[in-house]
């Protein structure tokens, strides 16, 4: 529990103190955001706002995680786990893809960075390597960071994907979540605030899994079916709280009117965290409920594209659909706060489903 608190405190402090430094440095270098011409007219005033603020989120995440483990190593000799390092590695790899995308936008003074193919290849390589490694590194009880089974709040043992199928599924999950969070990052503080809420939910989930492990619980123990077969739940809780602290610290400067944007550097990294946590905690389907806002944002883009290409008409005034409400007359801050509330509701619903499933196994 102490490590969780330390990780959150360090990441919050690093993020809130490092971000204004990046604002000054990036402003001096002219690393300003380009704005879509077809977007809401009010957004044109944001042109030139420093971008690539996701660097602060990733740095705070790593420092919070390592700082917590330094204390843990001094206390009892424990160090980072395979699950934790893999999730952090995925987030960092996707942050690198996003950083390259952001840098190209700034260097060429345009709103488009990497082309779709290059960006997709970067996401694919990171996801495939991540998926392969998730099935390695068994611990003393034989647990690996992930399994070949589809999961809700625990593995659904009747749905095995196989090793190859799991890697392909991992690619789909990583691509979907990284793009979903990327689509959500279109208003000041929307993605950072929503991600902080999702990470908060996963702090509770992973800590509950840590308190109710299957190993080394005997198979004939009372309520054995309610246990969680997760390799490193406490380490994943440290990552979740470090990510939440990093998002909150960044939000201090990113809230409307934003002094800096996270850019694809931050949004792809956060999407990687969402994907990585869902796979390593065996909650891929539950994450769809908890991260419902991200899902809705992505679906709005897909629906808009399909409907426009087939009928020539638009379902939304503009996609992702947070812009639909802006163009409908809602103030930007109104959209942001209401979407945060929707995320809080989806997180509460997800936690309720998670706990309800646990209770059903203990009855």
C-alpha positions as a LaTeX table, in Angstrom:
\begin{tabular}{lrrr}
\hline
Residue & $x$ (\AA) & $y$ (\AA) & $z$ (\AA) \\
\hline
Unk1 & 0.00 & 0.00 & 0.00 \\
Unk2 & 2.90 & 2.35 & 0.80 \\
Unk3 & 4.38 & 1.81 & $-2.66$ \\
Unk4 & 1.07 & 2.75 & $-4.28$ \\
Unk5 & 0.91 & 6.03 & $-2.37$ \\
Unk6 & 4.56 & 6.83 & $-3.14$ \\
Unk7 & 4.10 & 6.13 & $-6.87$ \\
Unk8 & 1.11 & 8.45 & $-7.03$ \\
Unk9 & 2.84 & 11.23 & $-5.07$ \\
Unk10 & 6.03 & 11.11 & $-7.15$ \\
Unk11 & 4.26 & 11.00 & $-10.51$ \\
Unk12 & 1.92 & 13.84 & $-9.53$ \\
Unk13 & 4.83 & 16.00 & $-8.37$ \\
Unk14 & 6.98 & 15.26 & $-11.43$ \\
Unk15 & 4.14 & 15.93 & $-13.85$ \\
Unk16 & 2.97 & 19.15 & $-12.25$ \\
Unk17 & 6.55 & 20.51 & $-11.97$ \\
Unk18 & 7.97 & 19.25 & $-15.29$ \\
Unk19 & 5.08 & 20.37 & $-17.49$ \\
Unk20 & 5.66 & 24.15 & $-17.05$ \\
Unk21 & 9.33 & 23.57 & $-17.90$ \\
Unk22 & 8.27 & 21.88 & $-21.14$ \\
Unk23 & 5.89 & 24.76 & $-21.86$ \\
Unk24 & 8.78 & 27.23 & $-21.70$ \\
Unk25 & 11.19 & 25.05 & $-23.69$ \\
Unk26 & 8.70 & 24.10 & $-26.40$ \\
Unk27 & 7.43 & 27.69 & $-26.69$ \\
Unk28 & 11.00 & 28.91 & $-27.12$ \\
Unk29 & 11.62 & 26.30 & $-29.83$ \\
Unk30 & 8.33 & 27.07 & $-31.58$ \\
Unk31 & 6.88 & 23.59 & $-31.03$ \\
Unk32 & 3.29 & 24.76 & $-31.49$ \\
Unk33 & 0.18 & 22.78 & $-32.39$ \\
Unk34 & $-1.41$ & 23.11 & $-35.82$ \\
Unk35 & $-5.23$ & 23.20 & $-35.81$ \\
Unk36 & $-7.64$ & 21.55 & $-38.26$ \\
Unk37 & $-9.09$ & 24.11 & $-40.65$ \\
Unk38 & $-12.45$ & 22.29 & $-40.74$ \\
Unk39 & $-12.74$ & 22.23 & $-36.93$ \\
Unk40 & $-14.68$ & 24.60 & $-34.67$ \\
Unk41 & $-13.66$ & 28.21 & $-35.39$ \\
Unk42 & $-12.96$ & 28.84 & $-31.70$ \\
Unk43 & $-10.11$ & 26.33 & $-31.87$ \\
Unk44 & $-8.10$ & 28.49 & $-34.27$ \\
Unk45 & $-7.10$ & 30.61 & $-31.28$ \\
Unk46 & $-5.24$ & 27.55 & $-29.95$ \\
Unk47 & $-2.85$ & 27.51 & $-32.88$ \\
Unk48 & 0.73 & 27.68 & $-31.63$ \\
Unk49 & $-0.01$ & 26.23 & $-28.18$ \\
Unk50 & 2.95 & 23.99 & $-27.24$ \\
Unk51 & 2.42 & 20.31 & $-27.98$ \\
Unk52 & 4.18 & 17.03 & $-27.12$ \\
Unk53 & 3.32 & 17.51 & $-23.45$ \\
Unk54 & 2.93 & 13.75 & $-23.25$ \\
Unk55 & 6.66 & 13.71 & $-22.55$ \\
Unk56 & 5.84 & 14.90 & $-19.02$ \\
Unk57 & 3.24 & 12.14 & $-18.58$ \\
Unk58 & 5.63 & 9.39 & $-19.65$ \\
Unk59 & 8.49 & 10.78 & $-17.55$ \\
Unk60 & 6.25 & 11.08 & $-14.48$ \\
Unk61 & 4.93 & 7.56 & $-15.05$ \\
Unk62 & 8.42 & 6.04 & $-15.13$ \\
Unk63 & 9.75 & 8.07 & $-12.21$ \\
Unk64 & 6.71 & 7.30 & $-10.07$ \\
Unk65 & 7.01 & 3.59 & $-10.82$ \\
Unk66 & 10.78 & 3.41 & $-10.25$ \\
Unk67 & 10.58 & 5.60 & $-7.15$ \\
Unk68 & 8.00 & 3.29 & $-5.60$ \\
Unk69 & 10.17 & 0.27 & $-6.35$ \\
Unk70 & 13.25 & 1.92 & $-4.92$ \\
Unk71 & 11.41 & 2.23 & $-1.62$ \\
Unk72 & 10.11 & $-1.33$ & $-1.97$ \\
Unk73 & 13.60 & $-2.67$ & $-2.67$ \\
Unk74 & 14.99 & $-0.91$ & 0.38 \\
Unk75 & 12.16 & $-2.26$ & 2.55 \\
Unk76 & 11.88 & $-5.88$ & 1.40 \\
Unk77 & 14.06 & $-6.39$ & $-1.66$ \\
Unk78 & 11.20 & $-6.50$ & $-4.18$ \\
Unk79 & 11.74 & $-5.05$ & $-7.63$ \\
Unk80 & 9.80 & $-4.40$ & $-10.84$ \\
Unk81 & 7.74 & $-7.26$ & $-12.26$ \\
Unk82 & 7.49 & $-8.66$ & $-15.77$ \\
Unk83 & 3.89 & $-7.48$ & $-16.09$ \\
Unk84 & 4.71 & $-3.96$ & $-14.98$ \\
Unk85 & 7.73 & $-3.57$ & $-17.25$ \\
Unk86 & 5.84 & $-4.93$ & $-20.25$ \\
Unk87 & 2.95 & $-2.49$ & $-19.79$ \\
Unk88 & 5.38 & 0.40 & $-19.34$ \\
Unk89 & 7.35 & $-0.76$ & $-22.36$ \\
Unk90 & 4.20 & $-0.78$ & $-24.51$ \\
Unk91 & 3.22 & 2.70 & $-23.35$ \\
Unk92 & 6.74 & 4.01 & $-24.03$ \\
Unk93 & 6.91 & 2.42 & $-27.48$ \\
Unk94 & 3.60 & 3.98 & $-28.46$ \\
Unk95 & 4.73 & 7.30 & $-26.99$ \\
Unk96 & 7.75 & 7.12 & $-29.31$ \\
Unk97 & 5.44 & 6.60 & $-32.30$ \\
Unk98 & 3.35 & 9.55 & $-31.13$ \\
Unk99 & 6.42 & 11.72 & $-30.56$ \\
Unk100 & 7.56 & 11.12 & $-34.13$ \\
Unk101 & 4.07 & 11.98 & $-35.36$ \\
Unk102 & 4.01 & 15.20 & $-33.29$ \\
Unk103 & 7.50 & 16.20 & $-34.41$ \\
Unk104 & 6.61 & 15.83 & $-38.09$ \\
Unk105 & 3.51 & 17.98 & $-37.56$ \\
Unk106 & 5.60 & 20.71 & $-35.95$ \\
Unk107 & 8.52 & 20.46 & $-38.38$ \\
Unk108 & 6.29 & 20.65 & $-41.46$ \\
Unk109 & 3.77 & 23.07 & $-39.86$ \\
Unk110 & 0.76 & 20.95 & $-40.69$ \\
Unk111 & $-1.98$ & 19.10 & $-38.80$ \\
Unk112 & $-0.97$ & 15.71 & $-40.21$ \\
Unk113 & 2.21 & 13.95 & $-39.06$ \\
Unk114 & 2.93 & 10.31 & $-39.89$ \\
Unk115 & 0.75 & 8.89 & $-42.64$ \\
Unk116 & $-1.78$ & 6.25 & $-41.64$ \\
Unk117 & 0.38 & 3.36 & $-42.85$ \\
Unk118 & 3.49 & 4.40 & $-40.93$ \\
Unk119 & 1.49 & 5.04 & $-37.77$ \\
Unk120 & $-0.32$ & 1.71 & $-38.04$ \\
Unk121 & 2.94 & $-0.15$ & $-38.61$ \\
Unk122 & 4.43 & 1.43 & $-35.50$ \\
Unk123 & 1.41 & 0.40 & $-33.44$ \\
Unk124 & 1.46 & $-3.09$ & $-34.93$ \\
Unk125 & 5.13 & $-3.73$ & $-34.18$ \\
Unk126 & 4.73 & $-2.55$ & $-30.57$ \\
Unk127 & 1.56 & $-4.63$ & $-30.11$ \\
Unk128 & 2.93 & $-7.84$ & $-31.64$ \\
Unk129 & 6.12 & $-7.74$ & $-29.56$ \\
Unk130 & 4.02 & $-6.98$ & $-26.47$ \\
Unk131 & 1.63 & $-9.84$ & $-27.24$ \\
Unk132 & 4.41 & $-12.38$ & $-27.71$ \\
Unk133 & 6.14 & $-11.35$ & $-24.48$ \\
Unk134 & 2.90 & $-11.46$ & $-22.48$ \\
Unk135 & 2.86 & $-15.26$ & $-22.86$ \\
Unk136 & 6.42 & $-15.59$ & $-21.53$ \\
Unk137 & 7.97 & $-15.09$ & $-18.07$ \\
Unk138 & 6.06 & $-17.63$ & $-15.92$ \\
Unk139 & 6.53 & $-17.14$ & $-12.19$ \\
Unk140 & 6.94 & $-19.84$ & $-9.55$ \\
Unk141 & 3.23 & $-20.70$ & $-9.81$ \\
Unk142 & 3.37 & $-20.86$ & $-13.61$ \\
Unk143 & 1.46 & $-17.61$ & $-14.12$ \\
Unk144 & 2.39 & $-15.51$ & $-17.16$ \\
Unk145 & 1.52 & $-11.80$ & $-17.54$ \\
Unk146 & $-1.45$ & $-12.76$ & $-19.75$ \\
Unk147 & $-3.22$ & $-15.88$ & $-20.98$ \\
Unk148 & $-4.56$ & $-17.13$ & $-24.29$ \\
Unk149 & $-8.15$ & $-16.86$ & $-23.05$ \\
Unk150 & $-10.59$ & $-14.03$ & $-23.61$ \\
Unk151 & $-11.40$ & $-12.31$ & $-20.31$ \\
Unk152 & $-14.22$ & $-10.39$ & $-18.66$ \\
Unk153 & $-13.31$ & $-9.98$ & $-14.99$ \\
Unk154 & $-11.26$ & $-13.17$ & $-15.18$ \\
Unk155 & $-10.47$ & $-15.68$ & $-17.93$ \\
Unk156 & $-13.42$ & $-17.15$ & $-19.83$ \\
Unk157 & $-11.99$ & $-20.67$ & $-20.02$ \\
Unk158 & $-14.26$ & $-21.80$ & $-22.82$ \\
Unk159 & $-12.87$ & $-19.19$ & $-25.25$ \\
Unk160 & $-9.23$ & $-19.95$ & $-26.03$ \\
Unk161 & $-7.61$ & $-17.85$ & $-28.71$ \\
Unk162 & $-4.43$ & $-19.90$ & $-29.03$ \\
Unk163 & $-0.99$ & $-18.33$ & $-29.05$ \\
Unk164 & $-1.21$ & $-16.90$ & $-32.58$ \\
Unk165 & $-4.80$ & $-15.80$ & $-32.08$ \\
Unk166 & $-3.88$ & $-14.08$ & $-28.83$ \\
Unk167 & $-1.10$ & $-12.09$ & $-30.49$ \\
Unk168 & $-3.49$ & $-10.98$ & $-33.23$ \\
Unk169 & $-6.09$ & $-10.12$ & $-30.60$ \\
Unk170 & $-3.44$ & $-8.14$ & $-28.72$ \\
Unk171 & $-2.72$ & $-6.18$ & $-31.89$ \\
Unk172 & $-6.42$ & $-5.39$ & $-32.25$ \\
Unk173 & $-6.74$ & $-4.32$ & $-28.60$ \\
Unk174 & $-3.65$ & $-2.09$ & $-28.67$ \\
Unk175 & $-4.59$ & $-0.47$ & $-31.98$ \\
Unk176 & $-8.19$ & 0.07 & $-30.86$ \\
Unk177 & $-7.41$ & 1.63 & $-27.48$ \\
Unk178 & $-4.48$ & 3.78 & $-28.62$ \\
Unk179 & $-6.57$ & 5.22 & $-31.46$ \\
Unk180 & $-9.63$ & 5.61 & $-29.22$ \\
Unk181 & $-7.73$ & 7.71 & $-26.67$ \\
Unk182 & $-6.09$ & 9.61 & $-29.52$ \\
Unk183 & $-9.53$ & 10.52 & $-30.94$ \\
Unk184 & $-10.66$ & 11.67 & $-27.48$ \\
Unk185 & $-7.76$ & 14.10 & $-27.20$ \\
Unk186 & $-9.47$ & 16.95 & $-29.00$ \\
Unk187 & $-10.56$ & 19.30 & $-26.20$ \\
Unk188 & $-8.55$ & 20.87 & $-23.38$ \\
Unk189 & $-8.13$ & 18.32 & $-20.60$ \\
Unk190 & $-10.69$ & 15.84 & $-21.96$ \\
Unk191 & $-8.31$ & 12.90 & $-22.51$ \\
Unk192 & $-6.17$ & 13.61 & $-19.43$ \\
Unk193 & $-9.15$ & 13.89 & $-17.08$ \\
Unk194 & $-10.91$ & 10.86 & $-18.52$ \\
Unk195 & $-7.74$ & 8.76 & $-18.41$ \\
Unk196 & $-7.16$ & 9.75 & $-14.77$ \\
Unk197 & $-10.63$ & 8.43 & $-13.88$ \\
Unk198 & $-10.03$ & 5.16 & $-15.74$ \\
Unk199 & $-6.66$ & 4.72 & $-14.03$ \\
Unk200 & $-8.32$ & 5.37 & $-10.68$ \\
Unk201 & $-10.78$ & 2.57 & $-11.37$ \\
Unk202 & $-7.90$ & 0.24 & $-12.18$ \\
Unk203 & $-6.10$ & 1.08 & $-8.95$ \\
Unk204 & $-9.12$ & $-0.37$ & $-7.13$ \\
Unk205 & $-9.42$ & $-3.37$ & $-9.45$ \\
Unk206 & $-5.74$ & $-4.35$ & $-9.28$ \\
Unk207 & $-5.54$ & $-3.87$ & $-5.51$ \\
Unk208 & $-8.63$ & $-6.06$ & $-5.07$ \\
Unk209 & $-7.01$ & $-8.71$ & $-7.27$ \\
Unk210 & $-3.88$ & $-8.46$ & $-5.12$ \\
Unk211 & $-5.94$ & $-9.11$ & $-1.97$ \\
Unk212 & $-7.72$ & $-12.11$ & $-3.56$ \\
Unk213 & $-5.08$ & $-14.12$ & $-5.46$ \\
Unk214 & $-5.46$ & $-17.68$ & $-6.72$ \\
Unk215 & $-1.82$ & $-18.55$ & $-6.08$ \\
Unk216 & $-0.84$ & $-19.93$ & $-3.65$ \\
Unk217 & $-4.52$ & $-20.40$ & $-2.64$ \\
Unk218 & $-5.41$ & $-24.15$ & $-2.44$ \\
Unk219 & $-7.95$ & $-25.25$ & $-5.02$ \\
Unk220 & $-10.26$ & $-26.60$ & $-2.31$ \\
Unk221 & $-10.13$ & $-23.41$ & $-0.23$ \\
Unk222 & $-13.35$ & $-21.63$ & 0.65 \\
Unk223 & $-14.42$ & $-19.22$ & $-2.13$ \\
Unk224 & $-11.52$ & $-20.45$ & $-4.31$ \\
Unk225 & $-13.53$ & $-19.68$ & $-7.45$ \\
Unk226 & $-13.61$ & $-15.98$ & $-6.52$ \\
Unk227 & $-9.83$ & $-15.59$ & $-6.69$ \\
Unk228 & $-7.94$ & $-13.81$ & $-9.50$ \\
Unk229 & $-5.24$ & $-15.53$ & $-11.55$ \\
Unk230 & $-3.24$ & $-12.37$ & $-12.24$ \\
Unk231 & 0.56 & $-12.51$ & $-12.17$ \\
Unk232 & 1.52 & $-9.13$ & $-10.69$ \\
Unk233 & $-1.58$ & $-7.23$ & $-9.52$ \\
Unk234 & 0.20 & $-5.03$ & $-6.95$ \\
Unk235 & 2.75 & $-3.88$ & $-9.54$ \\
Unk236 & $-0.07$ & $-3.10$ & $-11.95$ \\
Unk237 & $-1.74$ & $-1.07$ & $-9.20$ \\
Unk238 & 1.49 & 0.94 & $-8.88$ \\
Unk239 & 1.42 & 1.61 & $-12.63$ \\
Unk240 & $-2.24$ & 2.62 & $-12.57$ \\
Unk241 & $-1.76$ & 5.08 & $-9.70$ \\
Unk242 & 1.42 & 6.48 & $-11.28$ \\
Unk243 & $-0.44$ & 7.00 & $-14.56$ \\
Unk244 & $-3.35$ & 8.62 & $-12.74$ \\
Unk245 & $-1.02$ & 10.96 & $-10.86$ \\
Unk246 & 0.79 & 11.86 & $-14.08$ \\
Unk247 & $-2.53$ & 12.68 & $-15.79$ \\
Unk248 & $-3.72$ & 14.83 & $-12.88$ \\
Unk249 & $-0.44$ & 16.75 & $-12.73$ \\
Unk250 & $-0.56$ & 17.34 & $-16.46$ \\
Unk251 & $-4.23$ & 18.34 & $-16.25$ \\
Unk252 & $-3.23$ & 21.25 & $-14.01$ \\
Unk253 & $-1.69$ & 22.87 & $-17.11$ \\
Unk254 & $-3.83$ & 21.18 & $-19.77$ \\
Unk255 & $-7.25$ & 22.20 & $-18.39$ \\
Unk256 & $-9.11$ & 24.84 & $-20.38$ \\
Unk257 & $-7.64$ & 27.13 & $-21.49$ \\
Unk258 & $-4.76$ & 24.73 & $-22.08$ \\
Unk259 & $-1.20$ & 25.97 & $-21.75$ \\
Unk260 & 0.08 & 22.79 & $-23.44$ \\
Unk261 & $-1.33$ & 19.79 & $-25.33$ \\
Unk262 & $-0.30$ & 16.19 & $-24.72$ \\
Unk263 & $-0.19$ & 15.48 & $-28.44$ \\
Unk264 & $-0.01$ & 11.96 & $-29.86$ \\
Unk265 & 2.97 & 11.42 & $-27.56$ \\
Unk266 & 0.62 & 11.40 & $-24.60$ \\
Unk267 & $-2.58$ & 10.04 & $-26.11$ \\
Unk268 & $-0.96$ & 6.98 & $-27.69$ \\
Unk269 & 0.95 & 6.29 & $-24.47$ \\
Unk270 & $-2.27$ & 6.47 & $-22.43$ \\
Unk271 & $-4.02$ & 4.24 & $-24.95$ \\
Unk272 & $-1.18$ & 1.76 & $-24.53$ \\
Unk273 & $-1.65$ & 1.83 & $-20.77$ \\
Unk274 & $-5.38$ & 1.17 & $-21.13$ \\
Unk275 & $-4.72$ & $-1.75$ & $-23.48$ \\
Unk276 & $-1.87$ & $-3.13$ & $-21.40$ \\
Unk277 & $-3.77$ & $-3.00$ & $-18.13$ \\
Unk278 & $-6.84$ & $-4.67$ & $-19.65$ \\
Unk279 & $-4.73$ & $-7.58$ & $-20.96$ \\
Unk280 & $-2.55$ & $-8.12$ & $-17.88$ \\
Unk281 & $-5.45$ & $-7.88$ & $-15.43$ \\
Unk282 & $-7.57$ & $-10.25$ & $-17.55$ \\
Unk283 & $-10.35$ & $-7.65$ & $-17.97$ \\
Unk284 & $-10.44$ & $-6.96$ & $-21.71$ \\
Unk285 & $-14.24$ & $-6.97$ & $-21.93$ \\
Unk286 & $-14.74$ & $-5.06$ & $-18.67$ \\
Unk287 & $-12.46$ & $-2.31$ & $-19.98$ \\
Unk288 & $-15.02$ & $-1.64$ & $-22.71$ \\
Unk289 & $-17.43$ & $-0.53$ & $-19.97$ \\
Unk290 & $-14.89$ & 1.42 & $-17.91$ \\
Unk291 & $-13.44$ & 3.15 & $-20.97$ \\
Unk292 & $-16.85$ & 3.65 & $-22.61$ \\
Unk293 & $-16.14$ & 7.28 & $-23.51$ \\
Unk294 & $-13.07$ & 6.28 & $-25.51$ \\
Unk295 & $-15.11$ & 3.56 & $-27.21$ \\
Unk296 & $-17.88$ & 6.02 & $-28.09$ \\
Unk297 & $-15.40$ & 8.51 & $-29.54$ \\
Unk298 & $-13.86$ & 5.84 & $-31.77$ \\
Unk299 & $-17.23$ & 4.49 & $-32.87$ \\
Unk300 & $-18.37$ & 8.01 & $-33.81$ \\
Unk301 & $-15.41$ & 8.31 & $-36.19$ \\
Unk302 & $-16.02$ & 4.88 & $-37.74$ \\
Unk303 & $-19.76$ & 5.54 & $-38.16$ \\
Unk304 & $-19.09$ & 8.96 & $-39.70$ \\
Unk305 & $-16.65$ & 7.53 & $-42.24$ \\
Unk306 & $-18.82$ & 4.56 & $-43.23$ \\
Unk307 & $-22.02$ & 6.59 & $-43.47$ \\
Unk308 & $-20.39$ & 9.40 & $-45.48$ \\
Unk309 & $-18.73$ & 7.01 & $-47.93$ \\
Unk310 & $-21.95$ & 5.06 & $-48.52$ \\
Unk311 & $-24.53$ & 7.87 & $-48.54$ \\
Unk312 & $-22.55$ & 11.10 & $-48.91$ \\
Unk313 & $-24.19$ & 12.41 & $-45.73$ \\
Unk314 & $-22.87$ & 12.90 & $-42.19$ \\
Unk315 & $-24.32$ & 11.46 & $-38.99$ \\
Unk316 & $-22.50$ & 14.02 & $-36.83$ \\
Unk317 & $-21.70$ & 17.65 & $-37.57$ \\
Unk318 & $-18.08$ & 16.61 & $-37.05$ \\
Unk319 & $-16.28$ & 13.54 & $-35.70$ \\
Unk320 & $-15.05$ & 12.63 & $-33.13$ \\
Unk321 & $-18.41$ & 13.45 & $-31.67$ \\
Unk322 & $-17.23$ & 15.84 & $-28.93$ \\
Unk323 & $-16.93$ & 18.34 & $-31.80$ \\
Unk324 & $-20.53$ & 17.58 & $-32.76$ \\
Unk325 & $-21.72$ & 19.14 & $-29.50$ \\
Unk326 & $-19.37$ & 22.12 & $-29.86$ \\
Unk327 & $-20.73$ & 22.88 & $-33.31$ \\
Unk328 & $-24.21$ & 22.49 & $-31.84$ \\
Unk329 & $-23.58$ & 25.43 & $-29.53$ \\
Unk330 & $-22.19$ & 23.83 & $-26.37$ \\
Unk331 & $-19.30$ & 25.65 & $-24.74$ \\
Unk332 & $-16.05$ & 23.68 & $-24.80$ \\
Unk333 & $-15.88$ & 23.50 & $-21.01$ \\
Unk334 & $-19.47$ & 22.22 & $-20.90$ \\
Unk335 & $-18.60$ & 19.36 & $-23.25$ \\
Unk336 & $-15.47$ & 18.52 & $-21.24$ \\
Unk337 & $-17.15$ & 18.46 & $-17.84$ \\
Unk338 & $-20.14$ & 16.45 & $-19.06$ \\
Unk339 & $-17.86$ & 13.94 & $-20.76$ \\
Unk340 & $-15.84$ & 13.64 & $-17.54$ \\
Unk341 & $-19.12$ & 12.92 & $-15.74$ \\
Unk342 & $-19.98$ & 10.24 & $-18.30$ \\
Unk343 & $-16.54$ & 8.69 & $-17.75$ \\
Unk344 & $-17.06$ & 8.73 & $-13.98$ \\
Unk345 & $-20.41$ & 6.98 & $-14.47$ \\
Unk346 & $-18.89$ & 4.33 & $-16.75$ \\
Unk347 & $-16.05$ & 3.75 & $-14.26$ \\
Unk348 & $-18.57$ & 3.36 & $-11.43$ \\
Unk349 & $-20.61$ & 0.93 & $-13.53$ \\
Unk350 & $-17.50$ & $-1.06$ & $-14.39$ \\
Unk351 & $-16.46$ & $-1.30$ & $-10.74$ \\
Unk352 & $-19.99$ & $-2.36$ & $-9.81$ \\
Unk353 & $-19.90$ & $-5.14$ & $-12.42$ \\
Unk354 & $-16.45$ & $-6.19$ & $-11.23$ \\
Unk355 & $-17.49$ & $-6.41$ & $-7.59$ \\
Unk356 & $-20.84$ & $-7.97$ & $-8.46$ \\
Unk357 & $-19.08$ & $-10.77$ & $-10.33$ \\
Unk358 & $-16.84$ & $-11.33$ & $-7.29$ \\
Unk359 & $-19.85$ & $-11.50$ & $-4.97$ \\
Unk360 & $-21.54$ & $-14.01$ & $-7.29$ \\
Unk361 & $-18.58$ & $-16.37$ & $-6.78$ \\
Unk362 & $-18.63$ & $-16.02$ & $-2.99$ \\
Unk363 & $-22.35$ & $-16.58$ & $-2.52$ \\
\hline
\end{tabular}
